Amino acid sequence: SAASDVYKRQHLYHDVTRSYLETSAKGEYPKRTLLMSNVDEITNGVYKGITNIASHRYGIQWTGDTTMSDEFIGYEIENLVRAGANLIPYCHGDITGHVGDGSDELYVHFMQLGVFSPIYRLHSTHDVKRFRQPWLWGKRVLDIARDYDLLRYRLLPYYYSAARVAYETGTPIARALGFIKGESTRFDEAKIGDGLLFAPIFTPVSKMALPKQAFASKIKASYYNNESLQGKPVYEAEYEGAIDFDWGTHSPKDGVVEREHFSAAFEFDLTNPLQEPMNLLIGSDDGIRLYEDGKLVIDSWVNRGFYVDKGPKLGVGETHHYRLEYYQGVMGAKLVAYMLPESEEPKKEKDTYIPLDGEYIDLFDGSVHAPGSVASREYPLEECPLFVRTGTIIPLAKECLNTHDSDWSRLSLALFPRREGSAHFTLYEDDRETEAYMHGEWRKTRFSGTYVEDKRSYELTIDESAGFYDGAKQEREYRFQLYLRKDEVLKAIRCDGEVLPFDLVKHSGAGMPLPFEGPARALDYYDCSVKLSNGKSHIVEFFIE
């Protein structure tokens, strides 16, 4: 029976988990258990309202079976912001969507979201038209995906330190703007740690309900107790004025149509009721096919969460006959027809609100934006809205092919000084694999930056590292990358009283933001290297005019 199968699966999960824990417990300290579960009350990517605090016992949580669509990019950034504020710092989605298919542009925008999510994980079901590996999407997409993947690897020290902050204080990695004094929370962008601002690119559709007068005929419906419209219908009905069905887990006709694994066909005539062209939109959970005058115009016959497909365009007063086929698999049933007026089509420019905690620099074009302003521009496929707050220190590791190989004995410190106030960052390190950190085996190194007016210098203090863990290095090679304003010039660098040579690294359009070495995308920086002991403090002075 179905109940028996569920019981067996639960015991299988229990046995697999127990075996894993027993294996990982070998040695002085157990290896960390990475157990992933669904976020309670985020259903297939759609936020309902997190109330179950017991879910915090699961370290990594994902948002269910999402769909590859613009709409779900919007859902996912909202989920990150809301879940983080609910003490779930590792909430994330199936990057590129669990089900459905999309364009190269949509794939890249999902990848950009993934890079700046707390957990970065591509995944899909087996019945998509293209799997999610970047090399299956053509050379341009592969090159873009590689650039963003390597950026994620460079940012590992930044993310890992932010994860420690979440562990100690509950402040999440992806932060709502409401964490900033005087700000209200938005759900379309997030602070990443304390110094970065990211807004994913998506074009939410301003869909509108179809008015009753748009239907030029009654809606004739036929229901089948299978997923493929096979055989004779078990129930037939006529409706007037709307396709707006939210059956949930109920049957369209109790006692006649099954609650799950049913299908239906709807026949109707539709007239554009507006004084402008419009698109017909169909939202469904699960799959649909739409025929216009006998021609297939939407083919989304897949099991998925609620998703809105964009259908044909109708001119003013234009009328067509439609056949809408629908099937329901499991876990909810919904079918809605909308319209999208031509005047409501999303604009090409992306607006990003700049928070009140300081000036922000667009890392892809170098423009500087005042607090409380809106940065608005079009982004080519290779770019996304990524900003750094002035007064930020960002540690960067050299690119690698997996997290185990990330070498922090060499770090670049990207410095973005500001004249008012000071900058702080605390680098956190441990063995990355075991629970030894829970027993005090870790190390922290604090960096502080301050502009000294009478010396016309930016002063970076590197404190003596505090703590120890097995494998900790006694010294580290630092690359200092100083990003100055266009009207400022670096004259000299002095570390612990010793003058250091430096170079000016000019930017290149072929680069990416926040490089470990080499040119950045849009900003010049001054670069120098020095090897320093972790067992003592150091002062690095940058003299500016």
N, C-alpha and C positions, 0 to 999 in steps of 0.2 A: 504494500500500500504506500501511498504518498507519505503518510505520517511515519511509517517504518523507515522509508528512505531518508527522511530528514533526521530521524533518530540516529541512523547509522552514520550519516555524514557528520553530525555533531560529535560522535564518539571518535571518528577518524580525525577531525580537527584536534580534538583533545589529545589523542595519542601522538600525532605528529608534533604538536607543540611541546608535549612532555619530553619526547625524544630529543627535540632540539635543545631544550633547556638543560637536559642531562648532559648532552654533548658539550654545550657551551660553558658549562660550570667547571670544566677541568682546568687545572692550573691554580695559581695563587688567587687570581681574581677572575670571576666569570666574564665571558665576553658579553657585550651588551645585546640585549634581546630587542630586535626590531620587529615589532608586531604591528601590522597595518590593519585598520578596521574602517568601516564606514562611519562618517560623522552622523551621530544621531540627529535627526530632524533637518538634514540636508538631503533631499530626495532627488536622486538622479540629477544632481547639480543645482537644484532649486532650493534656496534657503527658506525654511519654514519658521525657525525660531529655536535656538539651542537652549534647552532647559535641563538636560541630563548631565549633572556635574560628574557622575560616575564614569563618563566616557573619558575623562582625563587620564585614566590609568593606562590607556592605549597611547603609545608614543606617537605613532604616525597615523593620521586619519585622512581618508580621501572621500570625495563628494559623490561617489556613485557613478552610474552609467550615463555619462554626459554625451552630448552630440557635437559633431564638428560643424559649428555655425558661429557667426558673429555674436548672436544672442548669448551663447554659452560662454564666450570670452567675458562678456559683461557679467554674467552670473558668477563666474569663477573669481574675478577680482573682488566682487562683493563678498563672496564666501570667505576669501582670505582675510578681508578687513573685519567682517563680523566674527568669524571664528577666533581670530587673534585677540579681539577684545573680550572674548568669552574664555580666555585662558587655554585655547587650543592652538599652539604656535606652529604646528606642523600640518595644518590643513592644506590640502592641495587637490587638484583634479587630474584626471587622465588627460595629459597634454596631447593636443590635437583631437580630443574627443574619443570616447569609447566606440561610438557608432557613427555612421554617416560618412559622407565624402564631401570634399570641397576643393577650392581652387588653390593654386600655389600661394597666392597672397594670403589666403586664410591660414594655410599651413604655417607660413612664416610668422604671422601675428600670434598664433598659438605658441610657437617656439619661443618667441620673445617673452610672452607671459610666463612660460615655464622657467626660463632662465632666472627670472626675478621672483619666483615662488619659493617658499621655504623648502619644498621637495620638488625636484625636477625629474619627471618620470614620464616617458612616452608610453602609450598603451592604446590598443584598440581590440575590438572583437575580430573574429576570423573572417567575417563576411563583408568587409569593406572592399571597395574596388582597388584601393592602394593602401598597403601597409604603411606604418609611420616611420620607417627608417629613412633618414634624409637622402640617402643615395638612390632611393626609388623615385625622387621628385625632380630629377634633372640637375644639371651642373649649377645653374644660378642658385637654386634653393639649397643645394648641398654646400656651396661656398658660404652662403649667408648663415646656414645652420652651424657650420664649423666655426665661423667667427664668433657667434654667440655662445656656443659650447665652451670655447677657449676663454671667453670673458668670464663665464661662470667658474671655470677652474682657477682663473687668476684671483677671483673674489673669494675663494674658499677661506682665507684667514679672516676676512671681514664677516662672512656668514657664520663661521664657527664661533667667533667672538660674540656675535649677536645672539647665537643660540645659548651661549653661557649666560648672557643677560636675561634671556627668557627663563632659563632654569632657576636663576637666583631671585628674580623680581616679578616674573610673569609678564613683563613687557615683551610683546611678540616681535618676531623678525619683520614681518610685513605689518606695518602699523597704520591704523586709522589716523587721519589728520587731526581727529579729536584728541589725540594724545598731546597735541601742541596747545599751549595756553592761548585762549582766545579763539581757537578754531572750532568749527563744527565738523562732524564726520561726513565725508563723502564716500561714495561707493564705487567710483570709477577710477580711482588712483590711490596710491599708498606710499608712505615712506618705507624704504628698505633700510633697516637699521636707523641710525640717527642722521646719516648724511646724504643718502640718495633718495630721489623721488622718481617713481615710475608710474606711467599711465599706459595701459595696453591700448592698442588701436582696435576699435570695433565700431560698427555702425548700427546702433540699435534702430529698429524700424518703428516708426510712429504709426502702428497699425490701428485701424478704426473698425468698429463693428459695421457690418453691412446692414443698411436700413431695410425695413420690410419691403419698401417699394422697389428695391433692386431686383427682387425675385419676380420674374415675369410669368411664372407658373408655380403650381404646387410642387413640393419636394417629395418625390416618390422614393421610398426606401424599402430595400429587401435585405433581410438578415439571414446569416447562415451559421450553423454550429461547426464551422471549421475555419481555418485561416486563409482559404484560397477560393472562396465563392463557389464551391463545388456543390453540385446537386440542386435540389429544389430548395427555395428559401423556407425557413421554419416560421418566419413572421414577416408580414408586409404592413407598411403604414404610410400615411401621407401627412406631411407637415406644411405649415404656412409660415413664411416670413423670415426664417433664420436657420442656418446650420450652426448650432451652438449647443453641443452635447458634452456634458461632463459627467460621464457615468461613474467615474472612480472605480471602485471595486464592485459596483452593482451591475445588474443585467439591464440591457435596454428594454427587456420585457420579462419580468420575473416568471419563472416556471416554464418559459418557452425558449429564450435565448440564453446561452451559457454566459457566465460572468467573465470567463477568460477563453482565449482561443476561438473567438468568433470573428466573422467578417461581415461587411455590409456594402451595398451599392446604393448610391443616391443619384437620381436623375432630376435635372431642373434646368430652366432657362434663366439667364441672368442678364440684366441690363445695367450699364454704367449709369448711376443716378446723378453723377456730378457734372459740373460745368467745366471739367478739365479731365484729361486722361487719368486712368488709375490702373494699378496692378491688383490682380486677385491674389490673395494670400491664403494658404491653408495651414492651420496649426493642428498637429496630430500627435497622439501617443497611442499606437505605435505607427505603422506604415500606411502610406497612401499611394494611389495613382490617380491622376486627373486627366481626363480627355476633354478637349474642346472641339466640338463638331466632329467627333470621331478620331481626332488626332491626339496622341499622347503628348502632354505638355509638362507633366511632373511625374517622375518615376522614383519614388522613395519608399519602396516596399521592403522596409527594414524594421527590426525590433529596436526601439529607442525610447528615450524620454521625450517629453513634449518639445516639439520643434516646429518652427514656422517656415514653410517652403514658399518661395516667391514664384508665383504663377504668371500667366499671360497678361499683357497690357490690353485694356479696352479703351477705345476712343470714346469721345462724348456721344452718348446715346446709343452706343454699339451694343448689340444683343447677340448672345451665343448660347448654344445648348451644351450642357456639361454633364459628364458622368464622373462621379467621385467614388472611387473604390477605397475601402478602408479595412484594415485588419487589426485586431487586438491580440497581443501575445500574453503577457503577464503584467501584474503590478500596475493597474490603473488604465483607464480608457478615457480618451478625450478627443473631440473633433470639432474644430471651429473654423468658419470662413470669415476672413477679414478683407478690407480693402486698404490700399495705400495710394492716396492722391499724389499726383506727380509733383505737386508743390511741396510735399512732405518728404521727398527723397533726401537721404542723408547728404550733408555737404562733405566736400573733400578735405577741408581743413580739420585738424584735430586741435581742440582746445584743452589746455592743461592749466589748472589753477595752481598758482604759486603760493605756498603756505606763508604764514606770518612770521616764521622763525628765522628769516634771513633772505638774502639774495640767493638766487639759484642760477647756475650756468648750464645751458643746454650743451651736453657733451658731444652732440653730433654736429652742431653748427657754431658753437662758441658764443652765442648770444647770451646776454646777462639780463635777468628779469627781477624786478623789484618785488618785495613781499606784498601779497594781496593782489597781484596782477594776474593776467591770463596770457599764457604763451600760446599763440595760435599760428600754425603753419601746416603745409602739406609735408608728408614724410614719404620719401622714396622707400621702396621695399626693404632696402638695406638698413634703414634707420627706424628708431622708435623714440617716443618721448622719454628721455632719460636725463635727469638733471642732478647736479651735485650742489649742495649748499656751500657757500663760501664759509671758511672757517672749519673745514672738514679735513680729517686725516684718514686716508684709506690705505690699509696694508694690502699688498698684492703679491701673490706667489707666481712663480714661473709656470707656464702652461705645462700640462701633463695629460696623460691618457686615462688615468683613473685616480680616485681620491687617495688611494693608498700610496701613490707615488708623489703626492704633492709635497715638495721640499720647502720647508720654512726656515732652513738654515741660511737662505738668501731671500730677502724680502725687499720689495720696492715700497716706499712710502710716498703716496701721491698727496701732496700738500697744496691746499687751496686757501691761502691766508686771507684774513680780513683784518682791517685795522682796529675794529671795535671788538672788544671781548676776546675770548681765548678759545682754542680748540683742544679737545681731549679725545683720546681713544685708548682703550685698554685691550691689548692683544691677549687672547686666552689660548693656552696650549695644554694638551694632555696626550696620552698614548693613542687616542682616537679609536681604540678597539675594546677595551675592557672597562669594568666598573671601578677601576682603581681611583678614578676621579672622585668617587663617592667617599673615599677614605683619605682624601686630602692630597692625592698625588696629581698635581697640576701646577702650572706656572702662569703668572700674569706679568705683562710688561706694559707700563703706562707711558703714553706719548702725550706731550702737552705743547701747544704752539701759541705764542704770544707775539704781537707786534710791539717792539720797543721804540717809541717815538724818538727819544733823544739820540739813539744810535742809528736811526733809520734802518732797522734790521728786524727780521723775523727770527725769533728764537725758538728752536725746537729742543725740548728737554726729553731725554729718554731715561726713565727711571731704572734703577737696578731691578732686575727681574725678581719677583717674589714667588717662592715656592719651587718645587722640583717634582719631576716625574721620570720614570725609567725611560731613557732614550733622549733626555733633554740635552741639547747642545750647549757648550759653555760660551761659544761666541757666534756671532751672526754677521753676515755681510749685508749691509744696507745699501740700497740705491735711493737717493733722495731726489724726488721729482717735484720741482717747485714750479707751480703754475701761477704766473703773475699776470696782472692786467697789461693791456697793450701799451699803456703809457709808462710802465715800470721796467727797469733794467737791473739785472743782478750784477753787482760789481765784484763780490768776493764771497767765499764760503770758508768758515773756520769751525773746526770740530775739536773741542777740548783744547783750544788755543792754537791748533795747527791748521795752517791754510791748506785747503784742498783744491785740486784742479776741477774744473767743471766744463760742460759742453752745453750749447743751446741746441735742442732737438726740435727741428721745424716740423710742423704738422703735415699730414698727407691725407688726401681724400681716400687713399687705399687703406688707411689705418683704421683701427677701432678705438673707442674710448678706453681709457685706463689701461694702457699697455704695461707690461712688465718692463720692457725695454723697446727701443725703437719709436717711430713717430706715432703720435695720437691722431685721431680723426680730424679734429678741428682746432686744437689748441697747441701752441708751442710750450715747451717747458725746459727748465734748466736741470741738468742731470749730473750727479756725481756719485761715486761709490766709496765705501770705507768699511773695513771689518772692525767690529767693536765687541768687547766683552759683555756678556749678559750679567756678569757679576758685579758691575759698577754702573753708576749713572753717567750720562754724557750730555753735553750741551753743544748744539750745532747752531751756528749763527749764519744767517743769510743777509748780506748787506745790500740794500736796495736803493736805487735812486730813480 
